[in-house]
Amino acid sequence: MPEPQKLEIQNEVDENGVPTGGFARGIGVSITWQGAPLGRGGDRRKQTGAYVEDVLEACLGRLKYYQGTKFSCPENVLAISDLEGTLKWLHRRTEDREKRLVDGTSGI
């Protein structure tokens, strides 16, 4: 079995210990994480980096694509199910943050 590639990963925090951005890079991989809260309402800024959900959606899309090819297999089905579950929980987290009016901020 081939050894997974080593990714260069840097995660950043602000002066208050709040995650702010960073990157993950490797062969065929270049992710720049969203570096600051987007804000709320009329003060909302444009997204400039990826969220974890964005990367997971890309992985999910690739595995679903595989299922329509000769790479289709039961393990992909299980991985798809796990990714969908993970995304469900992250979306639920966002819904909770929206209800508490802290989505788009660095508030907990």
MODELLER restraints for C-alpha pairs under 7 A, 6 or more apart:
rsr = mdl.restraints
at = mdl.atoms
rsr.add(forms.Gaussian(group=physical.xy_distance, feature=features.Distance(at['CA:7:A'], at['CA:24:A']), mean=6.43, stdev=0.5))
rsr.add(forms.Gaussian(group=physical.xy_distance, feature=features.Distance(at['CA:7:A'], at['CA:25:A']), mean=5.54, stdev=0.5))
rsr.add(forms.Gaussian(group=physical.xy_distance, feature=features.Distance(at['CA:7:A'], at['CA:26:A']), mean=4.89, stdev=0.5))
rsr.add(forms.Gaussian(group=physical.xy_distance, feature=features.Distance(at['CA:8:A'], at['CA:24:A']), mean=5.60, stdev=0.5))
rsr.add(forms.Gaussian(group=physical.xy_distance, feature=features.Distance(at['CA:8:A'], at['CA:25:A']), mean=5.14, stdev=0.5))
rsr.add(forms.Gaussian(group=physical.xy_distance, feature=features.Distance(at['CA:8:A'], at['CA:26:A']), mean=6.33, stdev=0.5))
rsr.add(forms.Gaussian(group=physical.xy_distance, feature=features.Distance(at['CA:9:A'], at['CA:23:A']), mean=5.79, stdev=0.5))
rsr.add(forms.Gaussian(group=physical.xy_distance, feature=features.Distance(at['CA:9:A'], at['CA:24:A']), mean=4.38, stdev=0.5))
rsr.add(forms.Gaussian(group=physical.xy_distance, feature=features.Distance(at['CA:9:A'], at['CA:25:A']), mean=6.52, stdev=0.5))
rsr.add(forms.Gaussian(group=physical.xy_distance, feature=features.Distance(at['CA:10:A'], at['CA:22:A']), mean=5.16, stdev=0.5))
rsr.add(forms.Gaussian(group=physical.xy_distance, feature=features.Distance(at['CA:10:A'], at['CA:23:A']), mean=5.32, stdev=0.5))
rsr.add(forms.Gaussian(group=physical.xy_distance, feature=features.Distance(at['CA:10:A'], at['CA:24:A']), mean=6.46, stdev=0.5))
rsr.add(forms.Gaussian(group=physical.xy_distance, feature=features.Distance(at['CA:11:A'], at['CA:21:A']), mean=6.06, stdev=0.5))
rsr.add(forms.Gaussian(group=physical.xy_distance, feature=features.Distance(at['CA:11:A'], at['CA:22:A']), mean=4.45, stdev=0.5))
rsr.add(forms.Gaussian(group=physical.xy_distance, feature=features.Distance(at['CA:11:A'], at['CA:23:A']), mean=6.51, stdev=0.5))
rsr.add(forms.Gaussian(group=physical.xy_distance, feature=features.Distance(at['CA:12:A'], at['CA:19:A']), mean=5.78, stdev=0.5))
rsr.add(forms.Gaussian(group=physical.xy_distance, feature=features.Distance(at['CA:12:A'], at['CA:20:A']), mean=5.54, stdev=0.5))
rsr.add(forms.Gaussian(group=physical.xy_distance, feature=features.Distance(at['CA:12:A'], at['CA:21:A']), mean=5.22, stdev=0.5))
rsr.add(forms.Gaussian(group=physical.xy_distance, feature=features.Distance(at['CA:12:A'], at['CA:22:A']), mean=5.29, stdev=0.5))
rsr.add(forms.Gaussian(group=physical.xy_distance, feature=features.Distance(at['CA:13:A'], at['CA:19:A']), mean=4.21, stdev=0.5))
rsr.add(forms.Gaussian(group=physical.xy_distance, feature=features.Distance(at['CA:13:A'], at['CA:20:A']), mean=5.02, stdev=0.5))
rsr.add(forms.Gaussian(group=physical.xy_distance, feature=features.Distance(at['CA:14:A'], at['CA:20:A']), mean=6.16, stdev=0.5))
rsr.add(forms.Gaussian(group=physical.xy_distance, feature=features.Distance(at['CA:18:A'], at['CA:106:A']), mean=6.98, stdev=0.5))
rsr.add(forms.Gaussian(group=physical.xy_distance, feature=features.Distance(at['CA:20:A'], at['CA:34:A']), mean=6.91, stdev=0.5))
rsr.add(forms.Gaussian(group=physical.xy_distance, feature=features.Distance(at['CA:20:A'], at['CA:35:A']), mean=4.42, stdev=0.5))
rsr.add(forms.Gaussian(group=physical.xy_distance, feature=features.Distance(at['CA:20:A'], at['CA:36:A']), mean=5.27, stdev=0.5))
rsr.add(forms.Gaussian(group=physical.xy_distance, feature=features.Distance(at['CA:21:A'], at['CA:33:A']), mean=4.83, stdev=0.5))
rsr.add(forms.Gaussian(group=physical.xy_distance, feature=features.Distance(at['CA:21:A'], at['CA:34:A']), mean=5.28, stdev=0.5))
rsr.add(forms.Gaussian(group=physical.xy_distance, feature=features.Distance(at['CA:21:A'], at['CA:35:A']), mean=3.84, stdev=0.5))
rsr.add(forms.Gaussian(group=physical.xy_distance, feature=features.Distance(at['CA:21:A'], at['CA:36:A']), mean=6.96, stdev=0.5))
rsr.add(forms.Gaussian(group=physical.xy_distance, feature=features.Distance(at['CA:22:A'], at['CA:32:A']), mean=6.04, stdev=0.5))
rsr.add(forms.Gaussian(group=physical.xy_distance, feature=features.Distance(at['CA:22:A'], at['CA:33:A']), mean=5.39, stdev=0.5))
rsr.add(forms.Gaussian(group=physical.xy_distance, feature=features.Distance(at['CA:23:A'], at['CA:31:A']), mean=5.39, stdev=0.5))
rsr.add(forms.Gaussian(group=physical.xy_distance, feature=features.Distance(at['CA:23:A'], at['CA:32:A']), mean=4.46, stdev=0.5))
rsr.add(forms.Gaussian(group=physical.xy_distance, feature=features.Distance(at['CA:23:A'], at['CA:33:A']), mean=5.68, stdev=0.5))
rsr.add(forms.Gaussian(group=physical.xy_distance, feature=features.Distance(at['CA:24:A'], at['CA:30:A']), mean=5.98, stdev=0.5))
rsr.add(forms.Gaussian(group=physical.xy_distance, feature=features.Distance(at['CA:24:A'], at['CA:31:A']), mean=5.12, stdev=0.5))
rsr.add(forms.Gaussian(group=physical.xy_distance, feature=features.Distance(at['CA:24:A'], at['CA:32:A']), mean=6.72, stdev=0.5))
rsr.add(forms.Gaussian(group=physical.xy_distance, feature=features.Distance(at['CA:25:A'], at['CA:31:A']), mean=6.31, stdev=0.5))
rsr.add(forms.Gaussian(group=physical.xy_distance, feature=features.Distance(at['CA:31:A'], at['CA:50:A']), mean=6.81, stdev=0.5))
rsr.add(forms.Gaussian(group=physical.xy_distance, feature=features.Distance(at['CA:32:A'], at['CA:49:A']), mean=5.36, stdev=0.5))
rsr.add(forms.Gaussian(group=physical.xy_distance, feature=features.Distance(at['CA:32:A'], at['CA:50:A']), mean=6.01, stdev=0.5))
rsr.add(forms.Gaussian(group=physical.xy_distance, feature=features.Distance(at['CA:33:A'], at['CA:49:A']), mean=4.65, stdev=0.5))
rsr.add(forms.Gaussian(group=physical.xy_distance, feature=features.Distance(at['CA:33:A'], at['CA:50:A']), mean=4.62, stdev=0.5))
rsr.add(forms.Gaussian(group=physical.xy_distance, feature=features.Distance(at['CA:33:A'], at['CA:51:A']), mean=6.10, stdev=0.5))
rsr.add(forms.Gaussian(group=physical.xy_distance, feature=features.Distance(at['CA:34:A'], at['CA:47:A']), mean=6.95, stdev=0.5))
rsr.add(forms.Gaussian(group=physical.xy_distance, feature=features.Distance(at['CA:34:A'], at['CA:48:A']), mean=5.91, stdev=0.5))
rsr.add(forms.Gaussian(group=physical.xy_distance, feature=features.Distance(at['CA:34:A'], at['CA:49:A']), mean=3.71, stdev=0.5))
rsr.add(forms.Gaussian(group=physical.xy_distance, feature=features.Distance(at['CA:34:A'], at['CA:50:A']), mean=5.18, stdev=0.5))
rsr.add(forms.Gaussian(group=physical.xy_distance, feature=features.Distance(at['CA:34:A'], at['CA:51:A']), mean=6.10, stdev=0.5))
rsr.add(forms.Gaussian(group=physical.xy_distance, feature=features.Distance(at['CA:35:A'], at['CA:49:A']), mean=6.62, stdev=0.5))
rsr.add(forms.Gaussian(group=physical.xy_distance, feature=features.Distance(at['CA:37:A'], at['CA:104:A']), mean=5.17, stdev=0.5))
rsr.add(forms.Gaussian(group=physical.xy_distance, feature=features.Distance(at['CA:37:A'], at['CA:105:A']), mean=5.01, stdev=0.5))
rsr.add(forms.Gaussian(group=physical.xy_distance, feature=features.Distance(at['CA:37:A'], at['CA:106:A']), mean=6.06, stdev=0.5))
rsr.add(forms.Gaussian(group=physical.xy_distance, feature=features.Distance(at['CA:38:A'], at['CA:44:A']), mean=5.36, stdev=0.5))
rsr.add(forms.Gaussian(group=physical.xy_distance, feature=features.Distance(at['CA:38:A'], at['CA:45:A']), mean=4.94, stdev=0.5))
rsr.add(forms.Gaussian(group=physical.xy_distance, feature=features.Distance(at['CA:38:A'], at['CA:46:A']), mean=6.73, stdev=0.5))
rsr.add(forms.Gaussian(group=physical.xy_distance, feature=features.Distance(at['CA:38:A'], at['CA:47:A']), mean=6.67, stdev=0.5))
rsr.add(forms.Gaussian(group=physical.xy_distance, feature=features.Distance(at['CA:38:A'], at['CA:104:A']), mean=4.91, stdev=0.5))
rsr.add(forms.Gaussian(group=physical.xy_distance, feature=features.Distance(at['CA:38:A'], at['CA:105:A']), mean=6.74, stdev=0.5))
rsr.add(forms.Gaussian(group=physical.xy_distance, feature=features.Distance(at['CA:39:A'], at['CA:45:A']), mean=6.26, stdev=0.5))
rsr.add(forms.Gaussian(group=physical.xy_distance, feature=features.Distance(at['CA:39:A'], at['CA:104:A']), mean=4.53, stdev=0.5))
rsr.add(forms.Gaussian(group=physical.xy_distance, feature=features.Distance(at['CA:39:A'], at['CA:105:A']), mean=5.52, stdev=0.5))
rsr.add(forms.Gaussian(group=physical.xy_distance, feature=features.Distance(at['CA:40:A'], at['CA:104:A']), mean=5.61, stdev=0.5))
rsr.add(forms.Gaussian(group=physical.xy_distance, feature=features.Distance(at['CA:53:A'], at['CA:87:A']), mean=6.55, stdev=0.5))
rsr.add(forms.Gaussian(group=physical.xy_distance, feature=features.Distance(at['CA:56:A'], at['CA:83:A']), mean=6.94, stdev=0.5))
rsr.add(forms.Gaussian(group=physical.xy_distance, feature=features.Distance(at['CA:60:A'], at['CA:80:A']), mean=6.09, stdev=0.5))
rsr.add(forms.Gaussian(group=physical.xy_distance, feature=features.Distance(at['CA:60:A'], at['CA:83:A']), mean=6.44, stdev=0.5))
rsr.add(forms.Gaussian(group=physical.xy_distance, feature=features.Distance(at['CA:63:A'], at['CA:76:A']), mean=6.27, stdev=0.5))
rsr.add(forms.Gaussian(group=physical.xy_distance, feature=features.Distance(at['CA:63:A'], at['CA:80:A']), mean=6.62, stdev=0.5))
rsr.add(forms.Gaussian(group=physical.xy_distance, feature=features.Distance(at['CA:66:A'], at['CA:72:A']), mean=5.61, stdev=0.5))
rsr.add(forms.Gaussian(group=physical.xy_distance, feature=features.Distance(at['CA:67:A'], at['CA:73:A']), mean=6.93, stdev=0.5))
rsr.add(forms.Gaussian(group=physical.xy_distance, feature=features.Distance(at['CA:94:A'], at['CA:103:A']), mean=6.68, stdev=0.5))
rsr.add(forms.Gaussian(group=physical.xy_distance, feature=features.Distance(at['CA:97:A'], at['CA:103:A']), mean=4.83, stdev=0.5))
